[in-house]
Structure formats: structure tokens, C-alpha cells
């Protein structure tokens, strides 16, 4: 009975510790993301910077192909092409 009680205490404490570690990790990630976004906004307008956020899945697809040797499916390639075309159209210079 006592060992079961101690096991429950250990499980609860390890869960609390896990939550604390994840909160610290998330805070660091949020700080990095906020700093990067602020830097980007200091260089280009927000409307242009926001359109580049659509490239995140395309870059993730490229990384998974290069580093993880995952084969992208046809719909992902078509979707990536549409996203690239959309970002190019939105950010083109008007003449």
C-alpha cells in the first residue's frame, strides 16, 4: 500500500515538473519568435511580412524531404506551388 502511495506522489510530481519544463521551453520559443518577427517588421512592411508566413508549410515540406527523406505526395507539391505563386503575386511590384 505504501509503495502505491509513493508511486502516485512520484507520478504527480513528475507531471508537475513536466508542465513547468514545457512552460519554460514555450516561453523561450515565444521570446525567439517575437524577436524574429520584430526584426522582420523593422525591415519590411507588415502586409508584406505577413504574406511570407504562408511559406512555413512549404519550407516544412522541403525540410522533411531533404532531412527526413520523406516523399511528398502530389497534393502537397501542388499546394506548395499554389502557395509560392500566391506569395509571388502578392509581393510583386506594381509598375
C-alpha angles and dihedrals in degrees: 000000000000093000090053090051091051091047091055091049091049092049092050093047093047089050091051091047090050091052092050092049091049092050091052091048092049092048091054091047092049090050091052093046093047092049092049093047091049090051092050091049090052089058105039136019118275093242091058094041092051092056090058090061087076088068093067095090091045091053090046089053091050093048092049089051096047102037104026098033091231115161111229117227121237095254091055091052092048091047091049090051091050091050092049091049091048093051091048092050094048094048100041117120116250113233 
